[in-house]
Every structure is written in structure tokens, then in C-alpha cells.
Amino acid sequence: MNTFVVGQDSRGRWVAVEIHGRGGGLFRDRQAAFHYACVETGRRPDAVLVSGDRIELRT
């Protein structure tokens, strides 16, 4: 089961990243990042975490 973290990177862009680094992306706003993460996790309420810390999308 996938778990995603949603937050902003060091440039202020919104990021959704799977905790094991298997997926993710950059998004226009928080709502878009959160929506992507919810869809990718099958809308499981415990599968999307919002971070107050900076997070980076690994490339």
C-alpha cells in the first residue's frame, strides 16, 4: 500500500511524494498535490500525510 507525503519544497513548489520514492510529482497548488496523492492511494484516509517541513522530490 502506498503512502504519500504532501508539502512544499525549498523553492515553495507543492510536492506529493510516495514515502519509498516510487512516485510523486510537482503541482500548481496544495489542492492539486493532495488530490493526486488521494487518487494514487485509493482515497485511504490514513495514506496521505501533510508535512510542515520542507520535502524534496528525488529525481
N, C-alpha and C positions, 0 to 999 in steps of 0.2 A: 504494500500500500504506500502510495506517495504522500509525502508531507511537504508543504511549501512554506517558505517564509517570504513575506511581503514587506518591503521597506524602501528606503532611499539609499542610493549610492553616494560616494563622496562628491559627485557633481550635482546632486539633487534630483537625479532621474529616478523614477519609480521602477523597482525591480521586483520580480517574482522568481524565486529560485527553489528548486527541489533540494531538500537538505542533503542528498547524496550527490548532488551535482549532475543529475541525469537530465535535467530540463530547466527551462526558465527563459526569461526574456526581459527586455526593457519596454516600458509602457509610458503612454502620454500622461496618465494620472493614476492616483491611488485606486480609483474605482476600476479602471481597466486591468490593472495588475491583480487586484483582488478577484475580479470576475474570472480572469484566466486561471488563477490558482484554484478557484472553486470548481470550475469545469474540469480541470485536469485531475482533481481528487474525487470526482464523483459527488461533489457537494456534501462531503462528510464534514460535519460541524467542527470536529477536532483536528482536521487535517491542514488548516491554514492558520499560520501564526503571523501576527503583525509585530515587526521589530521596531523598537525605538532607537536601536543602534544602527549605524551605517552598515549596509551589506553590499557586497560586490558580486556581480555576475562573472563567473570564471569563463574565460574564452580559450 
